[in-house]
Amino acid sequence: MASIFRSVTKRVFVVLNSIAATCFLITALAPYLNPAKWWPIGFLGLAAPYLVMLLIFFFLFWLIVKPLYCLLPLVALTIGWQQLASLFALHAKDTFTSVKVEPRIRLVDWNVGSLVGLSKGKDKQKLIRTQLAGVVKEVEPDIICLQEFNHSNTQGPHADNIGLFKKDYPHYYFSKDYTKGNGYFMYGSIIFSKYPIIHSGKVQYPGKRAESLIYADIVKDDDTVRIFTTHLQSFRFSDTDYHDIEKIRQQDKELFDASKSLIKKMRLAFVRRGIQADIVRAALDKSPYPSVICGDFNDVPNSYTYFHIRGKRQDVFLEKGFGIGRTYIAMAPTLRIDYILPDNHFFIHQFDMVDEDLSDHLMLVADISLKK
């Protein structure tokens, strides 16, 4: 009886291992399949870190129980080595040195979540805006890239958020993707710089309520660098959607209807990000200067979006970080969706992630310098 149980258990584990390996190998195709046409692979890509951990478990399990079978997860992980290399950083955690060293450039990237904080309470927004600006300026960056930034030229409910930075960072370019009234409300991505901006511009993404890719050509000493930042298409989950996600987790009786709504929004986002990634890559390839692209890509490292935009660029987290590098704290613990990607004209000296509970994203800080 015991031998029959062991035999059945082994077969079940082989089947489960085979399913996990197959799913992981499909995700390994994600960098080559534009979700504008192959959107279903986007869903599987979100599960990649869990599939990797499952395959590692199977490898260790078979190594103890039946060593020959450990080849199945090992072969899958070997074939999908690109996924592993993009998902995990294995550098020892160094203490970030706050003292700046010339001629390094300190760059901050942060999705500031409309500067309203995590509580969304209007009575706290003025304080949160001031705190958020203080956190950014405390690390003494030379260049600041912010997404989901808003500003108002009036004395209404939307504050002069540019004014929070303008004294220390007099040079800036704001995308103003959404506007209301005569300066009553403006929203988009913004680049602030201590150094002169000699040229700037934006590339508008297609579609209703779409944002843009912006860039600024910044002069430091005798060098000019082009800084890009962007906020790619999000899932645009509302509070109701997050409630539906909780229903799904609890297997609520309304599970099916909740799932349909979420899948529809996610599919649209996958498709739009595929289109936007192509636009970003084309703009990067045309840069006349050494360049850095940073921002909230709203997609994971094993996605077409990430691989296509990154190309042969460096990823500061992979070069100097450790672990999975979660940057978005509102949902799963594996979502690294914010990036700083310098091209190969730069050295990466150090990197840090700052969590001050002022946004649902972590702030990224990197020291880089041009190779001479």
Buried (B, 14 or more C-beta within 10 A) or exposed (E): EEEEEEEEEBEEBBEEBBEBBEBBBBBBBBBEBBBBEBBEBBBBBBBBBBBBEBBBEBBEBBEEEEEEBBEBBBEBBEEBEBBBBBBBBEEEEEEBEEEBEEEBBBBBBBBBBBBBBBEEEEEBBEEBBEBBBEBBBEBBBBBBBBBBBBBBBEEEEBBEBBEBBEEBBEBBBBBBBEEEEEBEBBBBBBBBBBBEBEBBEBBEBEEEEBBBBBBBBBBBEEBBBBBBBBBBBBBEBEEEBEEBBEBBEEEBEEBEEBBEBBEEBBBBBBBBBBBBBBBBBEBBEEBEBBBBBBBBBBBBBBBBBBBBBBEEBBBBBBBBBEEBBBBBBEBEEBBBBBBBBBBEBBBBBBBBBBEBEBBBBBBBBBBBBBEE
